[in-house]
Amino acid sequence: MMKVKETIISLIAGIDGFSGISYKVHVDFHQNRFTVFEWRNKENSHPITNFERKSIGSMEDFKKDIYLMKIWEWEPSYRKEEGIILDGKYWSIKLNTKGKIYESEGMECFPPDWKRFCTAVEKLTGTPFR
């Protein structure tokens, strides 16, 4: 188990919606910045006509949320055992700390704090992450 005092360096998380919208966020805690990408398939595309200013959250608050969610304790893989999934959401997280890299991913199956994690990303970036 990771010590709470261990330094979190960065986090990369993505959601791939096979029939919709996909997102990727990269948070660099060392440089105190983030980037977020959103891309859509042909059926969900729309022209950009109005750039709206986004309200972004606090990197410190986001970091506190990450510590509280204990992402380093998430299972490496979350998947349903039955059947083949042809349409759904694939997600992944890579958490870099000073001492270790923690990775977790899943397909239509999520860790208990997944919704809380998505809300924290949305609060930080001002963009959807679902």
N, C-alpha and C positions, 0 to 999 in steps of 0.2 A: 504494500500500500504506500502511496506517495505521501511524503510529509507535506503539511500545509505550507511550510516555509520554503519549499522548493520553488525555484523561480520558473514561472511560465514564460516562455520566449515568444511562441507564436501559436496560432490556431488556424487551420484551414478546414473549412466545412463546405460541403456541396449537397445539393438536392437535384436529382435528374428526374424530371417528369417526362416519361417516354412519349406521352401524347399531349404535352402542354408546355409549361414554363419550367426552366431550370435556373438554379442559382448557385453561385459560388462566392464565398467570402474568405478573405485572407486577413487575419488580424495580427499585426506585428506589435507586441507589447513593448519590446525594447525601443522601437522608434516611435511608439505611441501613435500609430496610424492604422488604417484599414482600407481595403479595396473590396468592392462588391460588384459582381457581374450578374446580369440577368439576360437570358436569351430565350427566344420563343421559336416554336416551330411555325411553319407556314400558316397553319389554320389559326394560330393565336397571334399573328403579327398585326401590328397597327402602326400607322405613321406617327412619328414624333412631331407634334405640332406645338407643344407648350412645355417648356422646361420649367418644372416647379422646384422651388427650393425645399430641400429636405431638412427636417429637424433631426440632428444626430444626438446620440446620447453620450454618456461618459465612459471612457475607456476603463477608469478605475471601477465604476459600478459593474461593468461587464466582467472584468477580471474577478471581482468578488463573487459574482454569480457563477463563474466557472469553478471557483474553489468550492462553493456551496453544493454544486451539482456533482462534484467528484467524478468528472468525466474519465479520469484515469482508472476508475473502477468499472467502467462499462465493459461489457463483453466485447471480444473482438468482432463477433458477427451475430447479427439478429436476422433470422430467416424463418419463414414458415416451413414446416416439414413436408406438407402435402402439396402435390401438384406443381405445375409449371405456371409461372406468372408471366404473362405476355404484355401486360400494361399495368403500370403502377409507378411507385416512387422508389428510387434507389438513393440512399444517402451515405455520406462518409464524413468522418472527422479524423483529423490528424492533429494531435496536441504535442507540441515540442516543448520540453522542459530542459533545464540545464543538464539534467542527468539522464533523461530517457525520452523516447518518442512513444506515444500511446496512439493506437489507431483502432477505430471502430467503424463498422459499416453495416448496412442492412437493406433488405428489400421488403417493403410493405410490412415490416415488423420493427418496432422501435423500443429503445430503453425507456424506463419509467419517467425520466425527466426530459423526454424529447420535446414535448410542447413547451415546457419552461425554457429549454435551450433556444427553440425557435423564437419565442417571445423576446428573449434577451438579445438575440442577433438583430431582430427587427427594431428593438428599442435603440440599440447602438447605431445601426446603419440608416434608419429611417426608411427602409425598403422592406417589402415582403420577403419572408423566408419560410415558405410552406410547401 
